[in-house]
């Protein structure tokens, strides 16, 4: 009878140990599975956050780049307009300085043309000899940028 009791006792212990070992393994498997799912979820969330941050940064950089490009383009256009006006102004001065006059007459007039790079101009002027030793001159030029330049001068000599 003691043998049966010991045998039953040993079977109960073995059965209990097997049950406990199985439940322990199930717990480890469950924990490992949940751990892996948590890692995958966290990695996915981190990847998504990184992608969102990269997209935001790229979009913001592109916006700033476009704004900079637009401002440089505007500045370039202003410089080109200023250059055209300056070239036309230089052409106007060249046209004025090219006006020939007849020095021996009391009154003379002349017309001159000027060009500088992409600027063109025409000028007209009059000269009046007030006396043998004095002259007065008035010039005007019109250039390709629709500017007008006026010039006046007085000369005296002995």
Secondary structure as UniProt FT lines:
FT   HELIX           2..97
FT   TURN            103..104
FT   STRAND          107..116
FT   TURN            117..118
FT   STRAND          119..131
FT   TURN            132..133
FT   STRAND          134..143
FT   TURN            144..145
FT   STRAND          148..156
//
